[in-house]
Amino acid sequence: MNKYIPLITALLMAISRPAAAQSGQDVEKVMQVMNEVQAFYNARPQSFNIYYTYSNEHTPGKILDSLNGKMELSGKYYRYTIGNTETIHNKHYTVVLFKEDMLMYVASSGSSGSQANPLLPMRGSLERAGVSRCEITHSGSQKLVQISLKEGAPYKHIELTLDTLSQRLLSMRYIVKTALLMDAPDTAPGSEYDEYAIVQAVMNNYKQLPEDERRFDEKQFFSREGNELKVTPAYKEYKIFIGSPNL
């Protein structure tokens, strides 16, 4: 299973609004929740741990795989580590380290930084699929947001659990087509897998970070000499792959 893209897509997807084209009171309530969560994550630099689990849709109690990660956020800057992959994003660059392959992917972050935002693929999926039902319930200090997508969509159902006092995202659970989690999306999952999978992420160990943008500085990974990028001594075994034209 290639979990990198689907799980990063899911990270903090609550910060991104559901489809603006959708209408209805329930959707408007969910959009308000998204704005509240977004405000929390934009308010202060912070870090938190993430624990992912994967199972088939019809056997949710049988965990087939798991993955640990860590996210650091400071405004539009972010840095996250998931398994053997680490991503750093600042106002100039997005750098992805594929540690097993000793590969350093470098791309322009774009003028607004939005092109590298890992939330946008999920937002695009919601817009294309369409929301069939949105429901918000409360239990003690927790808020549960449930979003069902129209039949045939890549994502069938999404659940977000939030702390109502801090607006922190505590967990998320989504049902996604198993084929999207494969190394090659066109590959059939196999008889041991359901058509849809359940991926759950639990966020904890929130910590406020001091204001220090050096943790997102690309100079720790590479330097520029004219039009050439060269890895730093700490990454001398890595090869650079350029992901943007005229970088």
Secondary structure, 3 states (H helix, E strand, C coil): CCCHHHHHHHCCHHHCCCCCCCCCHHHHHHHHHHHHHHHHHHHCCEEEEEEEEEEECCCCCCCCEEEEEEEEEECCEEEEEECCEEEEECCCEEEEEECCCCEEEEEECCCCCHHHCCCHHHHHHHHHHCEEEEEEEEECCEEEEEEEECCCCCEEEEEEEEECCCCCEEEEEEEEEHHHHCCCCCCCCCCCCCCEEEEEEEEEEEEECCCCHHHHCHHHCEEEECCEEEECHHHCCCEEEECCCCC
